[in-house]
């Protein structure tokens, strides 16, 4: 067993409870000790947050061997700085140990990925581990039993636990794979049974929603846990969970240099919340998300907004000095949210809630830095004309005008190339507390999927994801609005009628598509403004249907009807009884059995809206039921959505012989090209929604 002294800067007092999100204990104080009493002004809260200088008597971050030994300079916790300290004198003096090999990485909690253990030869001489053991299981290579397995000096080497096959390039294996998901102990011994190293991780923490105890080992399913070598002293002590963190950005670094446990980045920022119904009040809804290795200590680090105009460079909300014992949640995401003094907030997944935590709307910046030295860990500038160079390479521009919340976010791996403009994108679906994702515009549902070609514009309701400016759909690609095309015809005059998920990127809209001139089937194309990018295409998803009634054309059915019932009552949210309709077409329906090339649909619409001249009806494909003499009978049910208003509606069947491009509409008497049967809207079924 080896020991480790942890020394961190005490920077915070207790934070209030956070009932809306994850609880990470007493982690913050929303104070400003660097502004000399300047008033911090947020979007909605003003006040003097200065509480004096809290540095007096503190142990400064970077003064001990805990964390990155360079934590006093600009490379503190910065993933851009790489691992230049690993393998050199900063790793620790091997001292006089004859063999200086330590365990540096392992994966124990697994699902699809296998177990492994990594060791590091800190010594100046190569070591043969061919006769060694891990937890009593021999280290060997299945293809070369008994052969020497050489680990050169200052080299990492990974071995797999009882693999079915040995991947190319993996130098060794050990014959067990039963490390407990709830914690276990790793014992590395030489061929004589002498213990070389022990890592006791029986104190393991896997819950991202609770605080990680100071000395616990963090773990995530299928991701490795690794040692920050900057925390290892000359005696090689690595047996304290505070020295370990979850691998960041990748599943493991087995066989290569370990990461620093303090490589934190600003990952996502929502600074201007909007909603098509609830308005644009930021209270309790904006946030800053930080990403980094799960279990890494945030002690000695300060998060703040930075003014990019006016009092350029001055700290402004959100301001938080992270507490001495605060560790990054095991999932690698920490959310600092705007909220109330009692710790409540509307931001999902919030870990820390500030009574004045609303970022300014730009041009401004969000900055992570070392509290004592002021050295920058990460910064993101947003908006145009940011003064003072408060960004990396170039800021990301202003969010485009919208009526939904749009965040600025890194990619799913939190990549940081030192260029804010390149590293961040606009995301109309903010994801506080969950990994960032790719903006993939999607049309989830829409109804109806057609309109009558001779009709006045119909109402189209769409539920979409990852679109923005959605209340301003049009057909002009030269602006910042969503562009809609239905079978080649540009839509217009669309408005938001509902917004799901609190307005975070999912919205329902009603649109009035443009009129067509002839029956046509084509794609539904919904495109984002260029600043957001991406389109959703539903191939052949829209049809401007033709009406065959009273045309005496070959496409008109000879005879068709709504068979029964002629009336029914269906509650909102319920499904009707079976509804039947029949059709006769010479040469098509006389043969027993389901006919070829006949499409039957049951539809309903507002009473007074003739289905042959309006697109307000909703249609459902009917199934063939039975042969009735020379007729074919079809059956379907009407399902009434929960939000349909009570009242009286019409319903009937329609029939097509060209896959739904044109239809003959039936009624309770009959319609068609033979026998003088004409369609009449006053002979449709009566549907009552109580």
C-alpha positions as CSV (number, residue, x, y, z in Angstrom):
1,X,0.0,0.0,0.0
2,X,1.2,3.5,-0.8
3,X,0.0,6.8,0.5
4,X,-0.8,10.1,-1.1
5,X,-1.3,13.5,0.4
6,X,-4.0,15.6,-1.3
7,X,-3.8,19.3,-1.0
8,X,-6.3,21.6,-2.7
9,X,-7.4,25.2,-2.5
10,X,-10.5,25.8,-0.4
11,X,-12.6,28.2,-2.5
12,X,-16.2,27.7,-1.7
13,X,-18.9,27.5,0.9
14,X,-22.0,25.4,0.9
15,X,-24.4,25.6,-2.0
16,X,-28.1,25.2,-1.6
17,X,-29.8,22.1,-2.5
18,X,-30.6,21.4,-6.2
19,X,-33.9,19.5,-6.4
20,X,-34.0,19.7,-10.2
21,X,-30.8,17.9,-11.0
22,X,-27.9,15.9,-9.8
23,X,-26.7,16.5,-6.3
24,X,-22.9,17.0,-5.9
25,X,-22.8,18.3,-2.4
26,X,-21.5,21.6,-1.1
27,X,-19.6,22.7,-4.1
28,X,-19.8,26.4,-4.9
29,X,-20.0,30.0,-3.7
30,X,-21.4,32.5,-6.2
31,X,-18.9,35.1,-5.2
32,X,-16.4,37.2,-7.0
33,X,-13.1,37.8,-5.2
34,X,-11.2,39.2,-8.2
35,X,-13.4,42.2,-9.2
36,X,-12.7,44.4,-6.2
37,X,-16.3,44.9,-5.4
38,X,-17.6,45.4,-8.9
39,X,-21.3,44.7,-9.5
40,X,-21.9,41.6,-11.4
41,X,-24.8,42.2,-13.8
42,X,-26.6,39.2,-15.4
43,X,-29.6,39.2,-17.8
44,X,-32.0,39.4,-14.9
45,X,-30.2,39.8,-11.6
46,X,-28.1,42.7,-10.4
47,X,-26.2,42.9,-7.2
48,X,-22.8,43.2,-5.6
49,X,-21.5,39.7,-5.4
50,X,-18.1,40.6,-4.1
51,X,-17.3,39.1,-0.8
52,X,-13.7,40.0,-0.3
53,X,-10.6,38.0,-1.1
54,X,-10.9,34.4,-0.1
55,X,-7.3,33.5,-1.0
56,X,-5.8,34.4,2.4
57,X,-4.3,31.4,4.1
58,X,-5.4,29.0,1.3
59,X,-3.2,26.2,0.0
60,X,-2.8,27.1,-3.6
61,X,-3.8,24.8,-6.4
62,X,-0.7,23.4,-7.9
63,X,1.5,23.7,-4.8
64,X,1.2,20.0,-4.1
65,X,1.7,16.9,-6.2
66,X,-2.0,16.3,-6.6
67,X,-3.2,16.8,-10.1
68,X,-1.2,18.3,-12.9
69,X,2.2,19.5,-11.6
70,X,2.0,22.3,-14.1
71,X,-1.3,23.6,-12.7
72,X,0.2,27.0,-12.1
73,X,0.7,27.8,-15.8
74,X,-1.4,28.1,-18.9
75,X,-1.4,24.3,-19.6
76,X,-3.5,23.5,-16.5
77,X,-6.2,21.0,-17.3
78,X,-6.0,22.1,-21.0
79,X,-6.5,19.1,-23.3
80,X,-4.7,21.0,-25.9
81,X,-1.4,20.7,-24.0
82,X,-1.3,17.0,-24.5
83,X,0.6,14.6,-22.2
84,X,4.0,16.2,-22.6
85,X,4.7,15.7,-18.8
86,X,4.1,11.9,-18.9
87,X,7.2,9.8,-19.0
88,X,9.6,12.5,-17.9
89,X,10.9,13.6,-14.5
90,X,7.5,14.9,-13.6
91,X,6.2,11.3,-13.3
92,X,8.2,10.8,-10.2
93,X,11.6,9.7,-9.2
94,X,11.7,5.9,-9.3
95,X,14.0,6.0,-6.3
96,X,15.9,2.9,-5.4
97,X,13.3,0.3,-6.3
98,X,14.9,-2.6,-8.2
99,X,11.7,-3.0,-10.2
100,X,9.5,0.0,-10.7
101,X,6.3,-1.1,-12.4
102,X,2.9,0.1,-11.4
103,X,-0.7,-0.4,-12.5
104,X,-1.9,2.6,-14.5
105,X,-5.2,1.7,-16.2
106,X,-8.0,-0.9,-16.0
107,X,-11.5,-1.6,-17.3
108,X,-13.6,-3.6,-14.8
109,X,-17.2,-2.5,-15.4
110,X,-17.9,-3.9,-18.8
111,X,-20.8,-4.8,-21.2
112,X,-19.6,-5.0,-24.8
113,X,-15.9,-4.2,-24.1
114,X,-13.6,-6.7,-22.4
115,X,-11.6,-6.3,-19.2
116,X,-7.9,-5.2,-19.4
117,X,-5.1,-4.0,-17.2
118,X,-2.3,-1.6,-18.1
119,X,1.0,-1.3,-16.4
120,X,3.8,1.3,-16.7
121,X,7.5,0.6,-16.4
122,X,8.7,3.7,-14.6
123,X,12.3,2.3,-14.3
124,X,15.3,2.8,-16.4
125,X,15.7,-0.9,-17.4
126,X,13.5,-3.2,-19.4
127,X,11.4,-5.7,-17.4
128,X,10.3,-9.3,-18.4
129,X,6.8,-9.9,-17.1
130,X,6.4,-13.2,-18.7
131,X,6.3,-15.1,-15.4
132,X,4.3,-12.5,-13.5
133,X,0.7,-12.8,-12.4
134,X,-2.4,-10.6,-12.0
135,X,-4.7,-11.8,-9.2
136,X,-2.9,-15.1,-9.4
137,X,-3.5,-15.6,-13.1
138,X,-0.4,-16.0,-15.2
139,X,0.6,-13.3,-17.6
140,X,1.3,-14.9,-21.0
141,X,0.6,-14.7,-24.7
142,X,-1.7,-17.4,-26.0
143,X,0.2,-17.7,-29.2
144,X,3.7,-17.9,-27.6
145,X,3.3,-19.7,-24.2
146,X,6.3,-19.2,-21.9
147,X,7.9,-16.6,-24.1
148,X,9.5,-13.5,-22.6
149,X,7.2,-10.4,-22.5
150,X,9.5,-7.4,-22.4
151,X,8.3,-4.0,-21.2
152,X,10.9,-1.4,-22.1
153,X,11.7,1.5,-19.7
154,X,9.2,4.4,-19.6
155,X,6.7,2.3,-21.5
156,X,3.0,1.4,-21.1
157,X,1.8,-2.1,-21.7
158,X,-1.7,-3.5,-21.8
159,X,-2.9,-7.0,-21.3
160,X,-6.4,-8.5,-21.8
161,X,-8.4,-10.6,-19.3
162,X,-9.1,-14.0,-20.7
163,X,-9.8,-12.9,-24.3
164,X,-11.4,-15.2,-26.8
165,X,-9.0,-14.0,-29.4
166,X,-5.9,-11.9,-29.2
167,X,-6.1,-8.7,-31.2
168,X,-3.1,-7.7,-33.3
169,X,-0.5,-5.7,-31.3
170,X,-1.7,-6.7,-27.8
171,X,1.4,-8.1,-26.1
172,X,-0.1,-10.2,-23.3
173,X,-3.1,-11.6,-21.6
174,X,-4.0,-13.0,-18.1
175,X,-6.3,-15.9,-17.6
176,X,-9.2,-14.4,-15.7
177,X,-11.9,-11.8,-16.5
178,X,-13.9,-11.6,-13.4
179,X,-13.2,-8.2,-11.9
180,X,-16.3,-7.3,-9.9
181,X,-18.4,-4.4,-11.3
182,X,-19.0,-3.3,-7.7
183,X,-15.3,-2.9,-7.0
184,X,-12.3,-5.2,-6.6
185,X,-8.6,-5.4,-6.0
186,X,-5.8,-5.8,-8.6
187,X,-2.6,-7.5,-7.4
188,X,0.5,-7.5,-9.7
189,X,3.1,-10.1,-8.6
190,X,6.4,-11.3,-10.0
191,X,7.2,-15.0,-10.7
192,X,8.2,-15.6,-7.1
193,X,5.0,-14.3,-5.8
194,X,6.4,-11.0,-4.6
195,X,3.8,-8.3,-4.8
196,X,4.9,-5.6,-7.2
197,X,1.8,-3.3,-7.0
198,X,-1.7,-3.4,-5.6
199,X,-4.7,-1.2,-6.5
200,X,-7.7,-1.7,-4.2
201,X,-10.7,-0.2,-6.0
202,X,-13.3,-1.7,-3.8
203,X,-14.5,1.8,-3.1
204,X,-15.9,2.4,-6.6
205,X,-18.4,5.0,-7.8
206,X,-20.5,4.6,-10.9
207,X,-23.5,6.9,-10.3
208,X,-23.3,10.1,-12.4
209,X,-26.1,11.7,-10.4
210,X,-24.3,11.7,-7.0
211,X,-21.1,13.2,-5.8
212,X,-18.0,11.1,-6.0
213,X,-16.4,10.6,-2.6
214,X,-12.9,12.0,-2.3
215,X,-11.0,8.7,-2.3
216,X,-13.4,6.6,-4.5
217,X,-12.4,5.2,-7.9
218,X,-14.7,6.5,-10.7
219,X,-16.0,4.1,-13.3
220,X,-18.3,4.0,-16.3
221,X,-19.5,0.9,-18.2
222,X,-17.1,0.0,-21.1
223,X,-14.8,2.9,-20.4
224,X,-11.5,2.5,-18.6
225,X,-10.4,4.1,-15.3
226,X,-6.9,5.5,-15.5
227,X,-4.2,6.9,-13.2
228,X,-3.0,10.5,-13.5
229,X,0.7,10.0,-13.3
230,X,1.3,13.6,-12.3
231,X,-0.1,12.5,-8.9
232,X,2.4,9.7,-8.4
233,X,5.3,10.5,-6.1
234,X,8.7,8.8,-6.0
235,X,7.4,5.8,-4.0
236,X,5.0,5.0,-6.8
237,X,1.9,5.2,-4.7
238,X,-1.2,4.8,-6.9
239,X,-3.7,3.3,-4.5
240,X,-6.0,6.2,-3.8
241,X,-9.1,6.7,-5.9
242,X,-8.5,10.5,-5.9
243,X,-5.6,9.9,-8.3
244,X,-7.8,8.1,-10.8
245,X,-10.4,9.3,-13.4
246,X,-12.5,8.0,-16.2
247,X,-10.9,8.1,-19.6
248,X,-12.0,11.2,-21.5
249,X,-13.2,11.3,-25.2
250,X,-12.2,7.7,-25.9
251,X,-13.0,4.4,-24.3
252,X,-9.5,3.8,-23.2
253,X,-5.8,4.7,-23.8
254,X,-4.5,1.2,-23.0
255,X,-0.9,0.7,-24.1
256,X,-0.3,4.4,-24.6
257,X,0.3,7.5,-22.4
258,X,-2.4,8.2,-19.8
259,X,-4.4,11.4,-19.9
260,X,-4.3,14.2,-17.3
261,X,-7.4,14.0,-15.0
262,X,-7.7,17.8,-15.2
263,X,-8.2,18.4,-18.9
264,X,-11.5,20.3,-18.6
265,X,-13.2,22.2,-21.4
266,X,-16.3,24.4,-21.8
267,X,-18.6,22.1,-23.6
268,X,-22.0,23.7,-24.2
269,X,-23.5,27.1,-23.4
270,X,-27.2,28.2,-23.6
271,X,-27.2,32.0,-23.0
272,X,-30.4,33.1,-24.6
273,X,-33.5,30.9,-23.9
274,X,-36.6,31.2,-26.1
275,X,-39.9,29.5,-26.5
276,X,-42.6,30.1,-29.1
277,X,-45.3,30.2,-26.4
278,X,-43.5,31.0,-23.1
279,X,-41.5,33.8,-24.5
280,X,-37.8,34.6,-24.0
281,X,-37.2,34.9,-20.3
282,X,-33.9,33.4,-19.3
283,X,-34.8,32.9,-15.6
284,X,-33.8,29.4,-14.5
285,X,-33.2,28.1,-18.0
286,X,-29.7,29.0,-19.2
287,X,-26.6,27.0,-18.4
288,X,-22.9,26.4,-18.9
289,X,-21.7,22.8,-19.3
290,X,-18.2,21.7,-18.6
291,X,-16.7,18.4,-19.9
292,X,-13.7,16.4,-18.6
293,X,-12.5,13.2,-17.1
294,X,-15.1,11.8,-14.7
295,X,-13.6,11.9,-11.2
296,X,-11.1,14.7,-12.0
297,X,-10.9,17.4,-9.3
298,X,-12.1,20.9,-10.1
299,X,-10.5,22.3,-7.0
300,X,-8.8,25.7,-7.5
301,X,-10.7,26.4,-10.8
302,X,-12.9,29.4,-11.5
303,X,-15.7,29.6,-14.0
304,X,-16.9,33.0,-15.1
305,X,-18.4,35.0,-17.9
306,X,-16.1,37.6,-19.4
307,X,-17.4,40.9,-20.8
308,X,-16.5,41.3,-24.5
309,X,-17.9,44.8,-24.8
310,X,-18.2,47.7,-22.3
311,X,-16.1,46.8,-19.3
312,X,-14.0,44.4,-21.5
313,X,-12.4,41.6,-19.6
314,X,-14.4,42.0,-16.4
315,X,-15.9,39.0,-14.8
316,X,-19.7,38.7,-15.1
317,X,-22.2,35.9,-14.4
318,X,-22.1,33.0,-14.2
319,X,-19.3,33.2,-11.5
320,X,-18.4,30.1,-9.5
321,X,-15.2,29.1,-7.6
322,X,-15.3,25.3,-7.5
323,X,-15.0,23.7,-4.1
324,X,-12.0,21.8,-2.8
325,X,-13.7,18.4,-2.8
326,X,-15.6,18.8,-6.1
327,X,-14.9,16.0,-8.6
328,X,-16.3,15.9,-12.1
329,X,-19.3,13.5,-12.2
330,X,-18.4,10.1,-13.6
331,X,-20.1,10.8,-16.9
332,X,-17.7,13.6,-17.5
333,X,-20.3,16.4,-17.6
334,X,-20.9,19.2,-15.1
335,X,-23.8,21.6,-15.6
336,X,-23.8,25.1,-13.9
337,X,-27.3,26.4,-14.2
338,X,-29.1,29.7,-13.6
339,X,-31.7,29.3,-10.9
340,X,-33.1,30.5,-7.7
341,X,-31.4,31.1,-4.3
342,X,-33.0,28.0,-3.0
343,X,-31.2,25.8,-5.6
344,X,-34.2,25.2,-7.9
345,X,-33.9,25.5,-11.6
346,X,-35.7,24.4,-14.8
347,X,-32.5,23.2,-16.4
348,X,-32.5,19.4,-16.6
349,X,-29.4,17.7,-15.3
350,X,-28.1,20.7,-13.3
351,X,-25.3,20.0,-10.9
352,X,-24.7,23.5,-9.5
353,X,-27.3,26.2,-9.4
354,X,-26.5,29.9,-9.1
355,X,-28.9,32.6,-8.1
356,X,-27.3,34.8,-10.7
357,X,-26.0,32.3,-13.3
358,X,-27.4,33.7,-16.6
359,X,-24.6,34.3,-19.2
360,X,-24.7,37.6,-21.1
361,X,-26.0,37.6,-24.7
362,X,-22.8,38.6,-26.4
363,X,-20.4,39.7,-27.6
364,X,-19.0,38.0,-24.5
365,X,-17.1,34.9,-23.4
366,X,-17.1,32.1,-20.9
367,X,-13.8,31.2,-19.3
368,X,-12.3,28.5,-17.1
369,X,-9.1,29.5,-15.3
370,X,-6.8,28.6,-12.4
371,X,-8.1,30.7,-9.5
372,X,-4.8,31.8,-8.1
373,X,-2.7,32.4,-11.2
374,X,-5.5,33.4,-13.6
375,X,-4.0,31.0,-16.1
376,X,-6.6,30.1,-18.8
377,X,-7.8,26.5,-18.9
378,X,-10.4,27.1,-21.7
379,X,-12.3,30.0,-23.1
380,X,-15.1,30.3,-25.7
381,X,-16.1,33.7,-27.2
382,X,-19.4,34.2,-28.9
383,X,-20.9,37.0,-30.9
384,X,-19.2,39.4,-33.3
385,X,-16.8,42.2,-32.4
386,X,-15.5,40.7,-29.2
387,X,-13.0,43.1,-27.8
388,X,-9.8,42.1,-25.9
389,X,-9.2,38.8,-27.7
390,X,-11.4,36.8,-25.3
391,X,-11.7,33.8,-27.6
392,X,-9.6,31.1,-29.2
393,X,-8.6,31.9,-32.8
394,X,-12.1,33.1,-33.7
395,X,-15.3,33.4,-31.8
396,X,-18.5,31.6,-32.8
397,X,-21.0,34.1,-34.2
398,X,-24.3,35.2,-32.8
399,X,-27.1,32.7,-32.7
400,X,-29.5,33.2,-35.5
401,X,-32.9,34.6,-34.8
402,X,-35.3,32.0,-33.5
403,X,-38.2,31.3,-31.2
404,X,-36.6,28.2,-29.7
405,X,-33.6,27.7,-27.5
406,X,-30.3,27.3,-29.4
407,X,-27.1,26.5,-27.6
408,X,-23.5,26.6,-28.8
409,X,-21.9,23.2,-28.4
410,X,-18.8,21.2,-29.1
411,X,-19.1,17.8,-30.9
412,X,-19.9,14.5,-29.2
413,X,-16.3,14.0,-28.2
414,X,-15.9,17.6,-26.8
415,X,-13.1,18.1,-29.4
416,X,-10.9,21.2,-28.8
417,X,-8.7,22.5,-31.6
418,X,-8.2,26.0,-30.1
419,X,-10.6,27.5,-32.5
420,X,-14.1,28.5,-31.1
421,X,-15.6,29.0,-34.5
422,X,-14.5,25.6,-35.7
423,X,-15.1,23.7,-32.5
424,X,-18.6,24.9,-31.7
425,X,-21.8,24.7,-33.6
426,X,-25.4,25.9,-33.1
427,X,-27.6,23.3,-31.6
428,X,-31.4,23.7,-31.6
429,X,-31.7,20.8,-29.2
430,X,-29.6,21.7,-26.1
431,X,-28.4,18.7,-24.1
432,X,-27.4,19.8,-20.6
433,X,-26.0,16.9,-18.6
434,X,-25.9,14.5,-21.6
435,X,-23.4,14.1,-24.4
436,X,-23.6,16.6,-27.2
437,X,-24.9,15.3,-30.5
438,X,-24.8,16.0,-34.2
439,X,-27.5,18.3,-35.5
440,X,-29.6,15.9,-37.6
441,X,-32.7,17.7,-38.9
442,X,-35.6,15.2,-38.7
443,X,-39.2,15.2,-39.6
444,X,-40.7,12.9,-36.9
445,X,-44.4,13.0,-37.9
446,X,-46.6,15.0,-40.1
447,X,-50.2,14.9,-41.1
448,X,-51.9,14.9,-43.5
449,X,-49.5,13.6,-46.1
450,X,-51.4,15.0,-49.0
451,X,-53.7,17.8,-50.1
452,X,-56.3,17.9,-52.9
453,X,-54.8,19.6,-56.0
454,X,-57.8,21.8,-56.5
455,X,-58.2,22.7,-52.8
456,X,-57.4,25.9,-51.0
457,X,-54.2,25.5,-48.9
458,X,-54.5,22.7,-46.4
459,X,-53.2,22.7,-42.8
460,X,-50.0,20.6,-42.3
461,X,-48.9,19.7,-38.8
462,X,-45.3,18.6,-38.4
463,X,-43.3,17.4,-35.4
464,X,-39.6,18.0,-36.1
465,X,-36.2,17.8,-34.4
466,X,-33.1,19.9,-34.7
467,X,-34.7,22.7,-36.7
468,X,-34.6,26.4,-35.8
469,X,-36.6,29.5,-36.7
470,X,-39.4,27.0,-37.1
471,X,-42.3,29.5,-36.7
472,X,-41.1,31.2,-39.9
473,X,-41.2,28.4,-42.5
474,X,-41.2,29.7,-46.1
475,X,-39.8,28.9,-49.5
476,X,-37.0,31.5,-49.7
477,X,-33.5,30.0,-49.2
478,X,-31.9,33.4,-48.9
479,X,-32.9,34.2,-45.3
480,X,-32.6,32.7,-41.8
481,X,-35.9,30.9,-41.9
482,X,-36.8,27.3,-42.4
483,X,-37.5,26.4,-46.0
484,X,-40.3,23.9,-46.8
485,X,-41.0,22.2,-50.1
486,X,-43.9,19.8,-50.8
487,X,-43.7,17.8,-54.0
488,X,-41.8,20.7,-55.6
489,X,-44.2,23.4,-54.4
490,X,-42.9,25.9,-51.8
491,X,-44.9,26.1,-48.6
492,X,-45.7,29.4,-46.9
493,X,-47.6,31.0,-44.0
494,X,-46.6,28.5,-41.4
495,X,-46.9,29.1,-37.6
496,X,-46.0,27.2,-34.5
497,X,-49.0,25.8,-32.7
498,X,-47.2,23.8,-30.1
499,X,-43.7,23.2,-28.7
500,X,-42.8,20.0,-27.0
501,X,-39.9,19.3,-24.7
502,X,-40.1,22.8,-23.2
503,X,-39.2,24.3,-26.6
504,X,-35.9,22.5,-26.9
505,X,-35.9,21.8,-30.6
506,X,-39.1,19.8,-31.0
507,X,-42.0,21.8,-32.3
508,X,-45.3,21.2,-34.0
509,X,-46.3,23.6,-36.8
510,X,-49.3,24.3,-39.0
511,X,-48.5,25.1,-42.6
512,X,-50.5,26.2,-45.5
513,X,-48.8,24.6,-48.6
514,X,-49.0,26.3,-51.9
515,X,-51.6,25.2,-54.5
516,X,-50.7,22.7,-57.2
517,X,-52.1,22.6,-60.7
518,X,-52.0,18.9,-61.5
519,X,-51.8,15.7,-59.4
520,X,-48.2,15.2,-58.4
521,X,-46.3,13.1,-55.8
522,X,-42.9,14.2,-54.5
523,X,-40.6,14.7,-51.6
524,X,-41.2,16.6,-48.4
525,X,-38.1,18.8,-47.9
526,X,-37.6,20.8,-44.8
527,X,-34.3,22.7,-44.7
528,X,-32.5,24.7,-41.9
529,X,-31.1,28.1,-42.5
530,X,-27.5,28.0,-43.8
531,X,-26.1,29.0,-40.4
532,X,-27.5,25.8,-38.8
533,X,-27.3,23.4,-41.8
534,X,-29.0,20.2,-42.8
535,X,-32.2,19.2,-44.4
536,X,-34.8,16.4,-43.8
537,X,-36.1,14.7,-46.9
538,X,-39.1,12.3,-46.8
539,X,-39.0,10.7,-50.2
540,X,-42.4,10.7,-52.0
541,X,-43.8,11.9,-48.7
542,X,-46.4,14.4,-50.2
543,X,-49.1,14.0,-52.8
544,X,-51.3,16.7,-54.4
545,X,-54.1,14.3,-55.2
546,X,-56.6,14.5,-58.0
547,X,-60.3,14.0,-57.8
548,X,-61.9,11.6,-60.3
549,X,-65.5,12.0,-59.4
550,X,-67.8,13.1,-62.3
551,X,-64.9,13.0,-64.8
552,X,-66.0,9.7,-66.5
553,X,-62.3,9.0,-66.9
554,X,-60.8,5.5,-66.8
555,X,-59.4,6.3,-63.4
556,X,-62.8,6.9,-61.9
557,X,-64.3,4.0,-60.0
558,X,-67.3,2.4,-61.6
559,X,-69.1,2.4,-58.3
560,X,-68.1,2.9,-54.6
561,X,-69.6,3.8,-51.2
562,X,-69.4,4.2,-47.5
563,X,-71.1,0.9,-46.6
564,X,-71.7,1.3,-42.8
565,X,-72.1,2.6,-40.2
566,X,-73.6,5.9,-41.3
567,X,-73.1,7.4,-37.8
568,X,-70.8,6.8,-34.9
569,X,-69.5,8.4,-31.7
570,X,-65.8,8.3,-30.7
571,X,-64.2,10.0,-27.7
572,X,-61.0,12.0,-28.1
573,X,-58.1,9.6,-27.7
574,X,-60.2,6.6,-28.6
575,X,-60.5,4.4,-31.7
576,X,-63.8,3.7,-33.5
577,X,-65.6,0.5,-34.3
578,X,-64.9,-1.1,-37.7
579,X,-66.0,1.1,-40.7
580,X,-66.7,-0.6,-44.0
581,X,-66.7,0.6,-47.6
582,X,-67.1,-1.2,-51.0
583,X,-65.9,-0.6,-54.5
584,X,-66.7,-2.1,-57.9
585,X,-64.4,-1.8,-61.0
586,X,-65.0,-3.8,-64.1
587,X,-62.2,-6.3,-64.7
588,X,-60.6,-5.6,-61.3
589,X,-63.0,-6.5,-58.4
590,X,-65.1,-9.4,-59.8
591,X,-62.4,-12.0,-59.0
592,X,-62.7,-13.5,-55.5
593,X,-60.0,-12.4,-53.1
594,X,-58.0,-9.2,-52.6
595,X,-57.8,-7.2,-55.8
596,X,-54.6,-6.0,-57.3
597,X,-53.9,-2.3,-57.5
598,X,-56.7,-1.0,-55.4
599,X,-56.0,1.4,-52.6
600,X,-58.8,2.2,-50.2
601,X,-58.6,4.9,-47.5
602,X,-60.9,5.9,-44.6
603,X,-60.8,9.6,-43.7
604,X,-62.5,12.2,-41.5
605,X,-62.6,16.0,-41.5
606,X,-64.5,19.0,-40.1
607,X,-68.2,19.0,-41.0
608,X,-68.7,21.4,-43.9
609,X,-65.3,20.7,-45.4
610,X,-65.9,18.8,-48.7
611,X,-63.0,16.3,-49.0
612,X,-62.9,16.7,-52.8
613,X,-62.0,20.4,-52.5
614,X,-60.1,20.7,-49.1
615,X,-57.0,19.3,-47.7
616,X,-58.2,19.4,-44.0
617,X,-59.0,15.7,-43.9
618,X,-56.9,13.0,-42.2
619,X,-56.8,9.6,-44.1
620,X,-55.9,6.1,-43.0
621,X,-55.2,3.1,-45.3
622,X,-57.9,0.5,-45.1
623,X,-57.5,-3.3,-45.3
624,X,-59.3,-5.7,-47.7
625,X,-62.0,-7.5,-45.8
626,X,-64.2,-9.7,-47.9
627,X,-65.6,-10.4,-51.4
628,X,-69.2,-9.2,-51.7
629,X,-70.6,-10.4,-55.1
630,X,-68.6,-8.4,-57.6
631,X,-67.5,-5.8,-55.0
632,X,-64.5,-5.8,-52.8
633,X,-65.1,-4.6,-49.2
634,X,-62.5,-2.8,-47.2
635,X,-62.3,-2.1,-43.4
636,X,-60.6,0.4,-41.2
637,X,-61.0,2.3,-37.9
638,X,-60.8,6.0,-37.1
639,X,-58.5,7.0,-34.2
640,X,-59.2,10.4,-32.7
641,X,-56.2,12.2,-31.3
642,X,-56.3,13.4,-27.7
643,X,-56.3,17.1,-28.7
644,X,-59.2,17.0,-31.1
645,X,-62.0,19.3,-30.2
646,X,-65.4,18.0,-29.4
647,X,-68.0,18.4,-32.1
648,X,-69.3,16.9,-35.3
649,X,-67.2,15.6,-38.2
650,X,-67.7,13.9,-41.5
651,X,-66.1,10.6,-42.6
652,X,-66.1,8.5,-45.7
653,X,-64.0,6.2,-48.0
654,X,-62.1,7.0,-51.1
655,X,-60.5,4.6,-53.7
656,X,-57.6,4.8,-56.0
657,X,-56.2,2.7,-58.9
658,X,-53.0,4.6,-59.4
659,X,-51.3,4.2,-55.9
660,X,-53.0,7.2,-54.4
661,X,-52.3,9.9,-57.0
662,X,-56.0,10.3,-57.8
663,X,-59.1,9.1,-55.9
664,X,-62.8,8.5,-56.4
665,X,-64.7,9.5,-53.3
666,X,-67.7,7.5,-52.0
667,X,-70.7,8.4,-49.9
668,X,-73.5,6.6,-48.1
669,X,-75.6,6.4,-51.3
670,X,-72.9,5.6,-53.9
671,X,-70.6,7.4,-56.4
672,X,-68.9,6.5,-59.6
673,X,-69.0,6.6,-63.3
674,X,-71.9,4.2,-63.9
675,X,-75.6,4.4,-63.1
676,X,-75.6,8.2,-62.6
677,X,-74.1,8.0,-59.2
678,X,-72.6,11.4,-58.2
679,X,-70.7,12.3,-55.0
680,X,-72.6,14.4,-52.5
681,X,-71.0,15.8,-49.4
682,X,-74.3,15.9,-47.6
683,X,-74.4,12.0,-47.7
684,X,-71.2,11.4,-45.7
685,X,-70.9,9.6,-42.4
686,X,-71.5,11.6,-39.2
687,X,-68.8,11.3,-36.5
688,X,-69.5,12.8,-33.1
689,X,-66.7,13.5,-30.7
690,X,-68.3,14.2,-27.3
